[in-house]
Amino acid sequence: MPWMKGEYPPSYKKLPAKIRNKAVEIANALLLYHGADEHAAIALGAHSAKEWAKKQPSKR
């Protein structure tokens, strides 16, 4: 099931909003375009979003 803005898997609840939004974007892409199952999409979305966040320039 793809998630819309403001909706996300319960396991994303504790993620910061920026990372959570990216995780939802990635998970949706995995579901819709790559045919991944929901559990794999959730796990890969969270992991990939955390890696993405590490590469973002820090704001000081």
N, C-alpha and C positions, 0 to 999 in steps of 0.2 A: 504494500500500500504506500503510495507516495505521500509525503508530508507537505503541508502547505505552511505558509508563514504563521508562526505562533504555535504550530503543532510539531511535535517531535517525539521520538521514542523516550520512554521513561529513563533509560540509561544515559540520556543526554542532559538530564535535569541539572546535574551539578557542573556541567561545562560552562565556562564563561560565554556570554551571548555571542561574541564574535566567532569563537570556535564552534559553538553549537550551530550557528547559522551556516557556516562553511560545511560542517559535518552533514547537515540536512541536505545541502546542495549536492555534495558528493554522493551520499547514500541514494538520493533520488536519481542521479545520473546512472548509478550502478543498477538500480532497479529497472529504470525505464529503457535505457539504451544498451545495457550489457546483459540483462536478464539474470542478474545475481539474485540469490534468494534473500529474503528479508533479514535474516540473522547475519549473514555475511556482509550485506550492505551496511547494516548498522555498525558492525565492528570495524569494517574497513573505512567507513565514513569518519568515525571518531578518530581512529589512528591517523588517517591521512590529514584530517583537519588539524590535529595537534602538530604534525610535522610541518604543515603549511604555516602555522602560527610561528613556529620557531624561525622560519626564514623571513618573516616580515620584519621590516625595520622597526626598531623600538622608538616610541615617541617619548621625548624627554622634555 
